[in-house]
Amino acid sequence: MTFNEKQIEILNVAEQLFAEEGFDGTSVREIAKIANVNGAMISYYFGSKEKLLESLVLYRISGMKLQLENLIQEDITPIEKIDRLIEFYIERVYSNRCMYQILHFELSNKKRGLNLDAFTQVKNENLNLLQHIIKEGQEQGLFQPNIDIKLLSPIIIGSLTHFHMNKPYFIEILDLQSEEAYENYVMTTFTKHIQKTIKALLTYEN
């Protein structure tokens, strides 16, 4: 799915408001006012507030597949590909943390019958690409044969989600005195820790 500039502007405004005020606490009128459009335009583009949320999810996750496809074609080792993949995941989840916060809430309370089939399809495609990298490493004797590949993404995303949900605590114990310091820690030290964790799982002998 592709979006024009005005649609992207609406999606960005909706994402910010959904994250700050909740889906139920945000009105189409409020989105339209901040995006400087009328409500009819939002209805024309997206149909409803629920469809707007579905479009937001697709907009934020669609780029991951292209990154993974390009990664598979790179002339680097499977271990290097895993390191790059983890960097992609953490950077994408961190930069889209508002969307993941919204999505987590909506999926956990099951209050609305959102159609997230396309979201599931993208996740399955990303999983297939991850499996391709793991298989390549197994064929080269770098990774163990009995790896539960489906649990790798939850380890990466779940760790980052927990870290960010407890941001004030980690800022204090890690002495991260600015937002810049916090973000830099996530993109460097935290990322390296997750890379070591995943590679240990891939190479550990049972």
C-alpha positions as a Markdown table, in Angstrom:
| # | Residue | x | y | z |
|---|---|---|---|---|
| 1 | Met | 0.0 | 0.0 | 0.0 |
| 2 | Thr | 1.3 | 3.4 | -0.9 |
| 3 | Phe | 0.3 | 6.8 | 0.5 |
| 4 | Asn | 0.5 | 10.3 | -0.8 |
| 5 | Glu | 1.9 | 13.2 | 1.2 |
| 6 | Lys | -1.4 | 14.3 | 2.7 |
| 7 | Gln | -2.3 | 10.8 | 3.8 |
| 8 | Ile | 1.1 | 10.5 | 5.4 |
| 9 | Glu | 0.6 | 13.8 | 7.2 |
| 10 | Ile | -2.7 | 12.5 | 8.5 |
| 11 | Leu | -1.2 | 9.2 | 9.6 |
| 12 | Asn | 1.6 | 11.0 | 11.5 |
| 13 | Val | -0.9 | 13.2 | 13.4 |
| 14 | Ala | -3.1 | 10.2 | 14.2 |
| 15 | Glu | -0.2 | 8.2 | 15.5 |
| 16 | Gln | 0.9 | 11.0 | 17.9 |
| 17 | Leu | -2.7 | 11.5 | 19.2 |
| 18 | Phe | -3.4 | 7.8 | 19.5 |
| 19 | Ala | -0.2 | 7.4 | 21.5 |
| 20 | Glu | -0.9 | 10.4 | 23.8 |
| 21 | Glu | -4.7 | 10.2 | 24.2 |
| 22 | Gly | -5.6 | 6.7 | 23.3 |
| 23 | Phe | -7.6 | 5.5 | 20.4 |
| 24 | Asp | -10.9 | 6.2 | 22.1 |
| 25 | Gly | -9.8 | 9.5 | 23.4 |
| 26 | Thr | -8.9 | 10.8 | 19.9 |
| 27 | Ser | -11.6 | 12.1 | 17.6 |
| 28 | Val | -11.4 | 12.3 | 13.8 |
| 29 | Arg | -12.3 | 16.0 | 14.2 |
| 30 | Glu | -9.1 | 16.5 | 16.3 |
| 31 | Ile | -7.0 | 14.6 | 13.8 |
| 32 | Ala | -8.4 | 16.7 | 11.0 |
| 33 | Lys | -7.8 | 20.0 | 12.8 |
| 34 | Ile | -4.1 | 19.3 | 13.6 |
| 35 | Ala | -3.5 | 17.9 | 10.1 |
| 36 | Asn | -5.2 | 20.9 | 8.6 |
| 37 | Val | -7.8 | 18.9 | 6.6 |
| 38 | Asn | -11.5 | 18.4 | 6.9 |
| 39 | Gly | -13.0 | 15.3 | 8.3 |
| 40 | Ala | -14.5 | 14.4 | 5.0 |
| 41 | Met | -11.0 | 14.1 | 3.5 |
| 42 | Ile | -10.1 | 11.6 | 6.2 |
| 43 | Ser | -13.2 | 9.6 | 5.5 |
| 44 | Tyr | -12.4 | 9.7 | 1.8 |
| 45 | Tyr | -8.9 | 8.4 | 2.3 |
| 46 | Phe | -9.4 | 5.9 | 5.1 |
| 47 | Gly | -13.2 | 5.3 | 5.6 |
| 48 | Ser | -13.2 | 5.3 | 9.4 |
| 49 | Lys | -11.0 | 5.8 | 12.4 |
| 50 | Glu | -10.5 | 2.0 | 12.6 |
| 51 | Lys | -9.4 | 1.9 | 9.0 |
| 52 | Leu | -7.1 | 4.8 | 9.7 |
| 53 | Leu | -5.4 | 2.8 | 12.5 |
| 54 | Glu | -5.1 | -0.2 | 10.2 |
| 55 | Ser | -3.5 | 2.0 | 7.6 |
| 56 | Leu | -1.1 | 3.4 | 10.1 |
| 57 | Val | 0.1 | -0.1 | 11.1 |
| 58 | Leu | 0.7 | -1.0 | 7.4 |
| 59 | Tyr | 2.5 | 2.2 | 6.8 |
| 60 | Arg | 4.9 | 1.7 | 9.6 |
| 61 | Ile | 5.8 | -1.9 | 9.0 |
| 62 | Ser | 5.9 | -2.1 | 5.2 |
| 63 | Gly | 9.5 | -1.0 | 4.9 |
| 64 | Met | 10.9 | -3.9 | 7.0 |
| 65 | Lys | 10.4 | -6.5 | 4.2 |
| 66 | Leu | 12.3 | -4.4 | 1.7 |
| 67 | Gln | 15.2 | -4.0 | 4.1 |
| 68 | Leu | 15.3 | -7.8 | 4.8 |
| 69 | Glu | 15.1 | -8.6 | 1.1 |
| 70 | Asn | 18.1 | -6.4 | 0.4 |
| 71 | Leu | 20.0 | -7.8 | 3.4 |
| 72 | Ile | 19.6 | -11.4 | 2.0 |
| 73 | Gln | 21.3 | -10.3 | -1.2 |
| 74 | Glu | 24.3 | -8.8 | 0.5 |
| 75 | Asp | 27.6 | -10.6 | 0.2 |
| 76 | Ile | 28.3 | -11.0 | 3.9 |
| 77 | Thr | 28.2 | -13.9 | 6.3 |
| 78 | Pro | 25.0 | -15.2 | 7.9 |
| 79 | Ile | 26.3 | -14.0 | 11.3 |
| 80 | Glu | 26.8 | -10.5 | 9.9 |
| 81 | Lys | 23.3 | -10.6 | 8.4 |
| 82 | Ile | 21.9 | -11.5 | 11.8 |
| 83 | Asp | 23.7 | -8.5 | 13.4 |
| 84 | Arg | 22.3 | -6.2 | 10.7 |
| 85 | Leu | 18.9 | -7.7 | 11.0 |
| 86 | Ile | 18.9 | -7.0 | 14.8 |
| 87 | Glu | 20.0 | -3.4 | 14.1 |
| 88 | Phe | 17.1 | -3.1 | 11.6 |
| 89 | Tyr | 14.5 | -4.5 | 14.1 |
| 90 | Ile | 15.7 | -2.3 | 17.0 |
| 91 | Glu | 16.0 | 0.9 | 14.9 |
| 92 | Arg | 12.5 | 0.3 | 13.4 |
| 93 | Val | 10.7 | -0.6 | 16.6 |
| 94 | Tyr | 12.4 | 2.3 | 18.5 |
| 95 | Ser | 11.6 | 4.9 | 15.8 |
| 96 | Asn | 8.0 | 3.6 | 15.6 |
| 97 | Arg | 7.5 | 3.0 | 19.3 |
| 98 | Cys | 4.3 | 5.1 | 19.4 |
| 99 | Met | 2.7 | 2.8 | 16.8 |
| 100 | Tyr | 3.8 | -0.3 | 18.7 |
| 101 | Gln | 2.4 | 1.2 | 21.9 |
| 102 | Ile | -0.9 | 1.7 | 20.2 |
| 103 | Leu | -0.9 | -1.7 | 18.6 |
| 104 | His | 0.0 | -3.5 | 21.8 |
| 105 | Phe | -2.9 | -1.9 | 23.6 |
| 106 | Glu | -5.4 | -2.6 | 20.8 |
| 107 | Leu | -4.4 | -6.3 | 20.4 |
| 108 | Ser | -4.4 | -6.9 | 24.2 |
| 109 | Asn | -7.9 | -5.5 | 24.9 |
| 110 | Lys | -9.6 | -6.8 | 21.8 |
| 111 | Lys | -12.1 | -4.0 | 22.1 |
| 112 | Arg | -12.4 | -3.5 | 18.4 |
| 113 | Gly | -12.5 | -6.0 | 15.5 |
| 114 | Leu | -9.6 | -4.5 | 13.6 |
| 115 | Asn | -8.7 | -6.2 | 10.4 |
| 116 | Leu | -5.0 | -6.8 | 10.7 |
| 117 | Asp | -4.7 | -9.6 | 8.2 |
| 118 | Ala | -2.3 | -7.6 | 6.1 |
| 119 | Phe | -0.2 | -6.9 | 9.2 |
| 120 | Thr | -0.1 | -10.7 | 9.9 |
| 121 | Gln | 0.9 | -11.3 | 6.2 |
| 122 | Val | 3.8 | -8.9 | 6.5 |
| 123 | Lys | 5.0 | -10.5 | 9.7 |
| 124 | Asn | 4.8 | -13.9 | 8.0 |
| 125 | Glu | 6.8 | -12.6 | 5.1 |
| 126 | Asn | 9.4 | -11.1 | 7.4 |
| 127 | Leu | 9.6 | -14.5 | 9.2 |
| 128 | Asn | 10.2 | -16.3 | 6.0 |
| 129 | Leu | 13.1 | -13.9 | 5.2 |
| 130 | Leu | 14.5 | -14.5 | 8.7 |
| 131 | Gln | 14.2 | -18.3 | 8.1 |
| 132 | His | 16.2 | -17.9 | 4.9 |
| 133 | Ile | 19.1 | -16.3 | 6.8 |
| 134 | Ile | 19.0 | -18.9 | 9.5 |
| 135 | Lys | 19.0 | -21.7 | 6.9 |
| 136 | Glu | 21.9 | -20.2 | 5.1 |
| 137 | Gly | 23.9 | -20.2 | 8.4 |
| 138 | Gln | 22.9 | -23.8 | 9.1 |
| 139 | Glu | 24.0 | -25.0 | 5.7 |
| 140 | Gln | 27.4 | -23.4 | 6.3 |
| 141 | Gly | 27.6 | -25.1 | 9.7 |
| 142 | Leu | 27.5 | -21.8 | 11.6 |
| 143 | Phe | 24.2 | -22.2 | 13.3 |
| 144 | Gln | 22.7 | -25.2 | 15.2 |
| 145 | Pro | 20.0 | -27.2 | 13.4 |
| 146 | Asn | 17.4 | -27.2 | 16.1 |
| 147 | Ile | 16.6 | -23.5 | 16.3 |
| 148 | Asp | 13.0 | -22.2 | 17.2 |
| 149 | Ile | 13.1 | -19.4 | 14.7 |
| 150 | Lys | 9.6 | -18.1 | 15.5 |
| 151 | Leu | 10.8 | -17.1 | 19.0 |
| 152 | Leu | 13.7 | -14.9 | 17.8 |
| 153 | Ser | 11.7 | -11.8 | 16.9 |
| 154 | Pro | 9.8 | -11.8 | 20.2 |
| 155 | Ile | 13.1 | -11.9 | 22.1 |
| 156 | Ile | 14.3 | -8.8 | 20.1 |
| 157 | Ile | 11.1 | -6.8 | 20.2 |
| 158 | Gly | 10.0 | -7.9 | 23.6 |
| 159 | Ser | 13.3 | -6.9 | 25.2 |
| 160 | Leu | 13.2 | -3.5 | 23.6 |
| 161 | Thr | 9.5 | -3.0 | 24.6 |
| 162 | His | 10.3 | -3.9 | 28.2 |
| 163 | Phe | 13.3 | -1.6 | 28.3 |
| 164 | His | 11.3 | 1.3 | 26.9 |
| 165 | Met | 8.2 | 0.7 | 29.1 |
| 166 | Asn | 10.6 | 1.0 | 32.1 |
| 167 | Lys | 12.4 | 3.9 | 30.7 |
| 168 | Pro | 12.5 | 6.0 | 33.9 |
| 169 | Tyr | 14.0 | 3.1 | 35.9 |
| 170 | Phe | 16.7 | 2.4 | 33.3 |
| 171 | Ile | 17.5 | 6.1 | 32.9 |
| 172 | Glu | 18.2 | 6.2 | 36.7 |
| 173 | Ile | 20.2 | 3.0 | 37.1 |
| 174 | Leu | 22.2 | 3.6 | 33.9 |
| 175 | Asp | 22.7 | 7.3 | 34.6 |
| 176 | Leu | 21.4 | 8.4 | 31.2 |
| 177 | Gln | 21.0 | 12.1 | 31.8 |
| 178 | Ser | 19.4 | 13.1 | 28.5 |
| 179 | Glu | 17.1 | 11.9 | 25.8 |
| 180 | Glu | 20.1 | 11.8 | 23.5 |
| 181 | Ala | 22.0 | 9.6 | 25.9 |
| 182 | Tyr | 19.1 | 7.2 | 26.2 |
| 183 | Glu | 18.7 | 6.9 | 22.5 |
| 184 | Asn | 22.4 | 6.4 | 22.0 |
| 185 | Tyr | 22.4 | 3.6 | 24.6 |
| 186 | Val | 19.6 | 1.8 | 22.8 |
| 187 | Met | 21.3 | 2.0 | 19.5 |
| 188 | Thr | 24.7 | 0.9 | 20.8 |
| 189 | Thr | 25.0 | -0.9 | 24.1 |
| 190 | Phe | 21.5 | -2.4 | 24.1 |
| 191 | Thr | 21.7 | -3.4 | 20.5 |
| 192 | Lys | 25.0 | -5.1 | 21.0 |
| 193 | His | 23.6 | -7.0 | 24.0 |
| 194 | Ile | 20.7 | -8.3 | 22.0 |
| 195 | Gln | 23.1 | -9.3 | 19.1 |
| 196 | Lys | 25.2 | -11.3 | 21.5 |
| 197 | Thr | 22.1 | -13.0 | 23.0 |
| 198 | Ile | 20.6 | -14.0 | 19.6 |
| 199 | Lys | 24.0 | -15.3 | 18.3 |
| 200 | Ala | 24.5 | -17.3 | 21.4 |
| 201 | Leu | 21.1 | -19.0 | 20.9 |
| 202 | Leu | 22.0 | -19.7 | 17.2 |
| 203 | Thr | 25.3 | -21.2 | 18.0 |
| 204 | Tyr | 24.7 | -22.9 | 21.4 |
| 205 | Glu | 25.1 | -26.7 | 21.5 |
| 206 | Asn | 22.3 | -28.5 | 23.4 |
